[in-house]
Amino acid sequence: MRQRRWIELFSDYDCEIRYHPGKANVVADALSRKERVKPKRVRAMNMTLQSSIKDRILAAQKEASDESAGLQRGIDEMIELRNDGALYYLDRIWVPLKGDVRTLIMDEAHKSKYSVHPGADKMYYDLRDRYWWPGMKKDIAVYMSKCLTCLKVKAEHKRPSGLLQQPEIPK
């Protein structure tokens, strides 16, 4: 029955069916295939952010340190001044709240040509190697929740609603 349907379907086309007997009719193994094109090597690319960002961070740090003698209790001891004039917290540059530098850093890391709208966790892991501020992970999550492109692409993680119910037919 099934073969007859296929024969009828293929009879409309100008084609020839060939049969490969026995061992000739096997799927090629991926490991046994010959490599025709030599694969291209890709170098890891380290993204460098705008050079003006560091200048803006330094200006914001200077403004923040002028306004308050102590930055925050408990953090003062861990922040150190390096020879480039910047304040560092555990080998990461401290980004103050002044000057809207945090938003600038998140914009650059999120909307750059090289980042292509990463998720909140990926963006946090990328930024935490260089920058630090209190509540950084939460700020990044809030920033990501406002990105319309990411919200459109975001997959929905909901359970299926269940079996469909037949609505009543009106009389």
Buried (B, 14 or more C-beta within 10 A) or exposed (E): EEEEEEEEEEEEEEEEEEEEEEEEEEEEEEEEEEEEEEEEEEEEEEEEBEEEBBEBBBBBBBEBBEEEEEBEEEEEEEBEEEEEEBBBBEEBBBBBEBBEBBEBBBEBBBEBEEBEBBBBEBBBEBBEEBBBBEEBBEBBBEBBEEBEEBEEEEEEEEEEEEEEEEEEEEE
